[in-house]
């Protein structure tokens, strides 16, 4: 498999397969940045952990050069920061027992460019080689441009696959904006409270991102706990945590609605639901 970026890397933590033999992957996370997978695709990571039948694979699309520099990293150059983030991502792959970790190493401006062909062709090659059952990526209401660029790239890549090559599910996951506002019956509900120690280890890998005092790791755990509480799940009894997702598979079909129409359908249904409840309240 030849990828567009000469600096793209394949990493296989257990080294029992050839680096580019991706056929064992059943759950695949495709994120923009190093740390996105652990925050948004933990459902897939948990499915593959200590399993001989399910395997999680990860793809990060950007090179991490745009990372904020705080604490001991404040004087790091772009090149030094890229190296740190690549190491952190591979360390997470070790901890999470990933089948493979692929870092495409694109500058963010390429990932954000809807006309760039390299990221799409790379994902097509990887998806044909891996054929995962479930793909996790960013959701369309996210506010990070690179997250939206990756989500669009994933959808365009899946559209180029034959029906037999496409995943069973494509889930848009919470990262830089939550999905708790969606109507419950329209959410994909992913229970992820089974191994809190693993989640803590994975989230804590990214020292370069939390050293400035913004605790993305704690915020992610808090969101999962809050999601479970919103659903009425008993955290005392089973330690439940929940991630919410949105079904993006309809956007991969030949007769797919536009992204705007599809997403505004969810928003309009939420608006109607809210209006119905407010009609009985006197202001």
Steps between C-alpha positions, in 0.01 A plus 500: 500500500643834394372811678527855369726636776851358508501570875184299571562222751363158591544370854397155623529471880502120527711452185325174415397617154660682213458877549271536201292186563188663638245224443448420870364849578129490590467846658679795340535852636586782258585828669664829417752528782706286731272446805170522308467123477531442873248773576240421232543132400547340841202274429701330226819491704313334786347243262844390383680509832598151627299348214612245243199559275464879495785735413517879504705685243573872499569766238606857573498732201694813604860537609438688824708803404223739602497381861484759777829535691464522875710408801826329413399491132473877456832529313455189282521545123235360264731211414567420865129517581416265215750247633358522853143453385591203281671334796201567724260352246705183459525472878120507517492226236727288723280552805176438311628191315416645158527276198675782316558873526530698178605865502446666161700810598317763294513873579161616625447720195506193275249313716278810500513534119191340342688470170804315639513149355780352711309441827203349317712261293696398811183416690360306203815283495489444876128422507531249217782327688328499840124484432400587858151432629476837676671832430512783754572855390405859587140621481371778271413745778857509633661845507857405409572549125741205486243274665244598237756455224578147613132409531437621145804309375378178663157533338650568157730201535220262598295615201777366276475150647281222369208397724691192617796717602299752702471483880180400674507820705653845469466689828560872545638536852522772764827688512489880493123516551262262675190327363296487819244739343388245241176312550581183690355263239721660231827467691738211465560409864839345581558370852869539588521469879641147503866582556552846654867424575569448130322823409701691758829360369413581139382853573804567717747414224463842339719703730569751224129586487418519872821652634361852460226441754205424268411148610349349188538159661284590800251684279456192283430278799260762636308507173465122498374502857258783423367316194430194712320712759288666228385154393419408859773236515611403852868583539510375858387153400702442185733798460337576168635758262348579161614652173240633257529472124308584185436262211691623194445196274210665311749761375713232330229373266455585134169670576634676809337824611720806524694536822303813586160339440594189697631684805229764502249216509630410847498865605145559373369191678666619820344844448152351452544286811607804703217718367245233589622490860512878532145552377370401843721743689390856575777758464 
